[in-house]
Amino acid sequence: MYWRTSRRTIDFGSRALVMAVLNVTPDSFSDGGLLVTVDDALRQAEKFIAEGGDILDIGGESTRPGSSRVPIEEEARRVLPVIEAIAKRFDIPISVDTTKSEVATRAIAVGAEIINDISGLRFDEKIAEVAAATRAGLVLMHSRGDFEEMHTQPEVSDILRVVGDGFRASVAKAKSFGVADECIALDVGIGFGKTRDQNLELLAKLDRLTAEFPGKPILIGTSRKSFIAKLLNDAPIDGRLAGSVATAAVAIWNGANIIRVHDVKESADAVNIIRSLRDQL
Protein backbone atom coordinates (compact mmCIF):
# COMPACT_ATOMS: atom_id res chain seq x y z
CA MET A 1 0.00 0.00 0.00
CA TYR A 2 1.15 3.53 -0.70
CA TRP A 3 -0.08 7.09 -0.16
CA ARG A 4 0.65 9.87 -2.58
CA THR A 5 1.25 13.43 -1.45
CA SER A 6 2.19 16.55 -3.37
CA ARG A 7 5.89 15.91 -2.78
CA ARG A 8 6.38 12.15 -2.65
CA THR A 9 4.89 8.68 -2.58
CA ILE A 10 4.80 7.21 0.92
CA ASP A 11 5.29 3.45 0.88
CA PHE A 12 4.02 1.70 3.99
CA GLY A 13 6.12 -1.38 3.36
CA SER A 14 6.08 -3.76 6.31
CA ARG A 15 5.23 -1.38 9.13
CA ALA A 16 2.86 1.34 10.23
CA LEU A 17 4.02 4.96 10.21
CA VAL A 18 4.22 7.32 13.16
CA MET A 19 2.59 10.73 12.73
CA ALA A 20 3.96 13.03 15.42
CA VAL A 21 1.65 15.71 16.82
CA LEU A 22 3.19 19.16 16.86
CA ASN A 23 0.59 21.65 18.09
CA VAL A 24 1.31 25.38 17.98
CA THR A 25 -1.78 26.23 19.98
CA PRO A 26 -2.16 27.80 23.41
CA ASP A 27 -5.02 25.52 24.45
CA SER A 28 -4.70 21.97 23.06
CA PHE A 29 -5.73 19.42 25.69
CA SER A 30 -2.32 17.74 25.96
CA ASP A 31 0.43 20.03 24.71
CA GLY A 32 -1.10 23.48 24.31
CA GLY A 33 1.23 26.38 24.99
CA LEU A 34 4.43 24.33 24.95
CA LEU A 35 5.71 25.58 21.58
CA VAL A 36 5.77 29.37 21.72
CA THR A 37 8.34 30.22 19.03
CA VAL A 38 9.46 28.83 15.68
CA ASP A 39 12.72 27.75 17.32
CA ASP A 40 10.73 25.78 19.91
CA ALA A 41 8.89 24.02 17.10
CA LEU A 42 12.12 23.28 15.21
CA ARG A 43 13.67 21.72 18.30
CA GLN A 44 10.56 19.59 18.85
CA ALA A 45 10.52 18.55 15.19
CA GLU A 46 14.18 17.52 15.37
CA LYS A 47 13.46 15.51 18.52
CA PHE A 48 10.46 13.76 16.98
CA ILE A 49 12.42 12.86 13.85
CA ALA A 50 15.29 11.46 15.93
CA GLU A 51 12.79 9.41 17.95
CA GLY A 52 11.32 7.77 14.85
CA GLY A 53 8.58 10.08 13.63
CA ASP A 54 7.70 9.55 9.97
CA ILE A 55 5.26 12.46 9.49
CA LEU A 56 4.83 15.74 11.37
CA ASP A 57 1.25 16.92 11.90
CA ILE A 58 1.14 20.65 12.65
CA GLY A 59 -2.02 22.19 14.04
CA GLY A 60 -2.99 25.72 14.96
CA GLU A 61 -6.55 25.19 16.22
CA SER A 62 -7.43 23.05 19.22
CA THR A 63 -10.28 20.56 18.77
CA ARG A 64 -10.49 19.57 22.43
CA PRO A 65 -13.95 19.54 24.05
CA GLY A 66 -15.05 23.11 24.76
CA SER A 67 -12.64 24.74 22.32
CA SER A 68 -13.66 27.63 20.08
CA ARG A 69 -12.95 28.31 16.43
CA VAL A 70 -9.83 30.27 15.58
CA PRO A 71 -9.99 32.97 12.87
CA ILE A 72 -8.25 32.12 9.60
CA GLU A 73 -5.53 34.73 9.98
CA GLU A 74 -4.71 33.68 13.54
CA GLU A 75 -4.47 30.02 12.60
CA ALA A 76 -2.28 30.92 9.63
CA ARG A 77 -0.07 33.09 11.83
CA ARG A 78 0.51 30.13 14.12
CA VAL A 79 1.22 27.40 11.59
CA LEU A 80 2.75 28.95 8.47
CA PRO A 81 6.12 30.08 9.90
CA VAL A 82 6.55 26.71 11.60
CA ILE A 83 5.72 24.70 8.48
CA GLU A 84 8.02 26.83 6.36
CA ALA A 85 10.94 26.54 8.78
CA ILE A 86 10.59 22.79 9.20
CA ALA A 87 10.23 22.19 5.46
CA LYS A 88 13.42 24.12 4.80
CA ARG A 89 15.42 22.20 7.39
CA PHE A 90 14.09 18.65 7.29
CA ASP A 91 13.05 16.27 4.52
CA ILE A 92 9.97 14.81 6.19
CA PRO A 93 6.31 14.82 5.15
CA ILE A 94 4.45 17.67 6.83
CA SER A 95 0.72 17.55 7.45
CA VAL A 96 -1.34 20.63 8.28
CA ASP A 97 -4.17 19.87 10.69
CA THR A 98 -6.89 22.27 9.54
CA THR A 99 -10.52 22.48 8.46
CA LYS A 100 -10.06 25.72 6.51
CA SER A 101 -9.26 25.69 2.80
CA GLU A 102 -7.46 29.02 2.90
CA VAL A 103 -5.13 27.84 5.65
CA ALA A 104 -4.56 24.60 3.73
CA THR A 105 -3.70 26.49 0.54
CA ARG A 106 -1.19 28.71 2.27
CA ALA A 107 0.29 25.82 4.26
CA ILE A 108 0.96 23.78 1.13
CA ALA A 109 2.56 26.80 -0.52
CA VAL A 110 5.18 26.95 2.25
CA GLY A 111 5.92 23.24 2.53
CA ALA A 112 3.04 21.10 3.79
CA GLU A 113 2.11 18.14 1.58
CA ILE A 114 -0.80 16.60 3.50
CA ILE A 115 -4.07 18.14 4.68
CA ASN A 116 -5.53 16.55 7.81
CA ASP A 117 -9.23 17.48 7.95
CA ILE A 118 -11.01 16.38 11.13
CA SER A 119 -14.37 17.27 9.59
CA GLY A 120 -14.06 14.96 6.59
CA LEU A 121 -14.90 17.92 4.30
CA ARG A 122 -18.08 18.77 6.22
CA PHE A 123 -16.89 22.21 7.42
CA ASP A 124 -15.23 23.43 4.23
CA GLU A 125 -15.56 21.24 1.15
CA LYS A 126 -13.15 23.48 -0.74
CA ILE A 127 -10.37 21.65 1.09
CA ALA A 128 -10.97 18.91 -1.49
CA GLU A 129 -10.52 21.48 -4.24
CA VAL A 130 -7.17 22.48 -2.72
CA ALA A 131 -6.09 18.85 -2.38
CA ALA A 132 -7.02 18.09 -5.98
CA ALA A 133 -5.24 21.15 -7.36
CA THR A 134 -2.04 20.54 -5.41
CA ARG A 135 -2.18 16.71 -5.37
CA ALA A 136 -1.74 16.85 -1.62
CA GLY A 137 -2.41 13.87 0.60
CA LEU A 138 -5.82 14.20 2.28
CA VAL A 139 -6.84 12.69 5.61
CA LEU A 140 -10.61 12.45 5.97
CA MET A 141 -11.62 11.95 9.60
CA HIS A 142 -15.02 10.77 10.74
CA SER A 143 -16.84 13.16 13.05
CA ARG A 144 -20.40 14.34 13.56
CA GLY A 145 -21.91 17.71 14.39
CA ASP A 146 -20.67 21.27 14.16
CA PHE A 147 -17.28 22.29 15.54
CA GLU A 148 -18.65 23.16 18.98
CA GLU A 149 -20.81 19.99 19.13
CA MET A 150 -18.45 17.28 17.87
CA HIS A 151 -17.86 15.89 21.33
CA THR A 152 -21.49 16.02 22.52
CA GLN A 153 -23.31 14.11 19.80
CA PRO A 154 -26.05 11.63 20.83
CA GLU A 155 -24.95 8.00 20.94
CA VAL A 156 -25.57 5.90 17.84
CA SER A 157 -26.47 2.22 17.92
CA ASP A 158 -24.05 0.89 15.27
CA ILE A 159 -20.81 2.84 15.32
CA LEU A 160 -19.09 0.73 12.64
CA ARG A 161 -21.92 1.38 10.20
CA VAL A 162 -21.99 5.10 11.01
CA VAL A 163 -18.24 5.48 10.52
CA GLY A 164 -18.36 3.48 7.29
CA ASP A 165 -21.21 5.62 5.96
CA GLY A 166 -19.30 8.76 6.92
CA PHE A 167 -16.20 7.53 5.10
CA ARG A 168 -18.17 6.80 1.94
CA ALA A 169 -19.72 10.28 1.98
CA SER A 170 -16.36 12.00 2.53
CA VAL A 171 -14.57 9.96 -0.14
CA ALA A 172 -17.35 10.61 -2.66
CA LYS A 173 -17.15 14.34 -2.01
CA ALA A 174 -13.36 14.34 -2.31
CA LYS A 175 -13.49 12.44 -5.61
CA SER A 176 -16.17 14.79 -6.95
CA PHE A 177 -13.57 17.57 -6.68
CA GLY A 178 -10.97 15.45 -8.44
CA VAL A 179 -8.96 14.08 -5.51
CA ALA A 180 -7.24 10.88 -6.59
CA ASP A 181 -7.89 7.65 -4.70
CA GLU A 182 -4.21 7.20 -3.91
CA CYS A 183 -4.12 10.58 -2.14
CA ILE A 184 -6.87 9.73 0.38
CA ALA A 185 -6.40 8.33 3.89
CA LEU A 186 -9.15 7.70 6.45
CA ASP A 187 -9.26 8.39 10.19
CA VAL A 188 -12.02 6.81 12.32
CA GLY A 189 -12.05 9.79 14.68
CA ILE A 190 -11.44 8.13 18.02
CA GLY A 191 -12.91 10.32 20.78
CA PHE A 192 -14.99 12.47 18.47
CA GLY A 193 -18.64 11.83 19.31
CA LYS A 194 -17.99 8.26 20.39
CA THR A 195 -18.52 6.69 23.79
CA ARG A 196 -15.73 4.89 25.63
CA ASP A 197 -17.09 1.51 24.54
CA GLN A 198 -17.52 2.66 20.94
CA ASN A 199 -13.90 3.79 20.83
CA LEU A 200 -12.90 0.33 22.05
CA GLU A 201 -15.19 -1.36 19.54
CA LEU A 202 -13.68 0.61 16.66
CA LEU A 203 -10.19 -0.46 17.72
CA ALA A 204 -11.12 -4.10 18.33
CA LYS A 205 -13.02 -4.43 15.04
CA LEU A 206 -10.87 -2.13 12.91
CA ASP A 207 -10.16 -4.98 10.52
CA ARG A 208 -13.77 -4.75 9.34
CA LEU A 209 -13.28 -1.15 8.23
CA THR A 210 -9.93 -1.88 6.60
CA ALA A 211 -11.60 -4.66 4.62
CA GLU A 212 -14.43 -2.31 3.65
CA PHE A 213 -12.03 0.34 2.33
CA PRO A 214 -9.18 -1.58 0.71
CA GLY A 215 -6.31 0.50 -0.60
CA LYS A 216 -7.07 3.42 1.71
CA PRO A 217 -4.51 3.97 4.50
CA ILE A 218 -6.23 3.97 7.90
CA LEU A 219 -5.08 6.47 10.52
CA ILE A 220 -5.78 6.05 14.22
CA GLY A 221 -5.32 8.69 16.91
CA THR A 222 -5.82 7.42 20.45
CA SER A 223 -2.92 9.27 22.05
CA ARG A 224 -3.66 10.52 25.58
CA LYS A 225 -7.40 10.72 24.93
CA SER A 226 -10.00 10.78 27.67
CA PHE A 227 -11.39 7.29 27.02
CA ILE A 228 -7.98 5.97 28.10
CA ALA A 229 -8.26 7.96 31.32
CA LYS A 230 -11.66 6.36 31.97
CA LEU A 231 -10.10 2.92 31.61
CA LEU A 232 -7.23 3.80 33.95
CA ASN A 233 -9.03 5.21 36.99
CA ASP A 234 -9.16 8.79 35.67
CA ALA A 235 -5.45 8.91 34.88
CA PRO A 236 -4.12 12.43 34.22
CA ILE A 237 -2.74 13.28 30.81
CA ASP A 238 0.83 12.40 31.83
CA GLY A 239 -0.38 9.03 33.12
CA ARG A 240 -1.86 7.77 29.87
CA LEU A 241 1.28 6.62 28.07
CA ALA A 242 0.76 2.89 28.55
CA GLY A 243 -2.85 3.12 27.43
CA SER A 244 -1.89 5.21 24.41
CA VAL A 245 0.76 2.76 23.26
CA ALA A 246 -1.43 -0.29 23.95
CA THR A 247 -4.38 1.04 21.96
CA ALA A 248 -2.11 2.12 19.09
CA ALA A 249 -0.55 -1.35 19.03
CA VAL A 250 -3.96 -3.03 18.87
CA ALA A 251 -4.98 -0.68 16.06
CA ILE A 252 -1.86 -1.53 14.06
CA TRP A 253 -2.37 -5.25 14.58
CA ASN A 254 -5.93 -4.83 13.29
CA GLY A 255 -4.88 -2.96 10.18
CA ALA A 256 -4.05 0.68 10.97
CA ASN A 257 -1.32 2.09 8.73
CA ILE A 258 -0.63 5.37 10.56
CA ILE A 259 -0.77 6.19 14.26
CA ARG A 260 -1.02 9.82 15.34
CA VAL A 261 0.84 10.24 18.63
CA HIS A 262 2.33 12.63 21.16
CA ASP A 263 4.84 10.14 22.62
CA VAL A 264 6.93 9.43 19.55
CA LYS A 265 9.79 7.27 20.83
CA GLU A 266 7.58 4.86 22.76
CA SER A 267 5.16 4.61 19.83
CA ALA A 268 7.95 4.04 17.30
CA ASP A 269 9.37 1.30 19.54
CA ALA A 270 5.94 -0.38 19.60
CA VAL A 271 5.71 -0.17 15.80
CA ASN A 272 9.07 -1.91 15.45
CA ILE A 273 8.09 -4.65 17.88
CA ILE A 274 4.89 -5.30 15.94
CA ARG A 275 6.84 -5.46 12.70
CA SER A 276 9.17 -8.06 14.22
CA LEU A 277 6.20 -10.12 15.43
CA ARG A 278 4.55 -10.01 12.02
CA ASP A 279 7.77 -11.20 10.40
CA GLN A 280 7.22 -14.50 12.25
CA LEU A 281 3.76 -15.14 10.76
Buried (B, 14 or more C-beta within 10 A) or exposed (E): EEBBBBBEEBEBEEBBBBBBBBBBBEBBBBBBEBBEEBEBBBEBBEBBBEBBBBBBBBBBBBBBEEBEBBEBEEBBEBBBBBBBBBBEEBEBBBBBBBBBBBBBBBBBEBBBBBBBBBBBBBBBBBBBBBBBBBBBBBBBBBBBBEBEEBBEBEEBEEBBEBBBEBBEBBBEBBBEBEBEEBBBBBBBBBBBBBEBEBBBBBBEEBEBBBEBBEEBBBBBBBBBBBBBBBBEEEBEBEBBBEBBBBBBBBBBBBBBBBBBBBBBBBBBBBBEEBBEEEEEE
